């Protein structure tokens, strides 16, 4: 089972998008499932349902923070972590057209800075979220494999 399949399974079992991606990497982060689910809970739905940054991206960034944590007083280490975040985010955006939840769900045009007030779009049950959960977990797995400490 790929990390993407694992993440999609978590999503199918009621975890939000951010939790699902983060939970697929518990063995990497060192956190147990309960702790991971609690720490990543608020990032689902584009940050607490605000439809901002896609929760799958936020879940992946949670994992990157755990893997590439640094001394908060070390600006070079912070820059390196931010570079990794930006690299992963750019790849996600290149492959999906945006990193913004509402845009990915078709609630605004891609690249638009203003979204509609939150409302579930028509066909929401068939939304892209399960596939984005899978995609992002696989993207992150590949990234981590290529960028071992």
DAWOWO-V483913 format. One record per backbone hydrogen bond with DSSP energy under -1.0 kcal/mol. NH is the residue of the N-H (numbers start at 1). CO is the residue of the C=O. If there is no record, write none. Layout:
BEGIN
nh-><NH:NH>
co-><CO:CO>
END
This chain:
BEGIN
nh-><6:7:8:9:10:11:12:13:14:15:20:21:22:23:24:25:26:28:29:30:36:37:38:39:40:43:44:47:48:48:49:50:51:52:54:58:59:60:61:62:63:64:65:66:67:68:74:78:79:80:81:82:83:84:85:86:87:88:89:90:91:92:93:94:95:96:97:101:102:104:105:106:107:112:124:126:127:132:133:134:135:136:137:138:139:140:141:142:143:144:145:146:147>
co-><2:3:4:5:6:7:8:9:11:10:16:17:18:19:20:22:23:25:25:26:32:33:34:35:36:40:41:43:42:44:44:47:45:46:99:54:55:56:57:58:59:60:61:62:63:64:71:74:75:76:77:78:79:80:81:82:83:84:85:86:87:88:89:90:91:92:93:52:51:100:101:103:102:109:121:123:124:128:129:130:131:132:133:134:135:136:137:138:139:140:141:142:143>
END
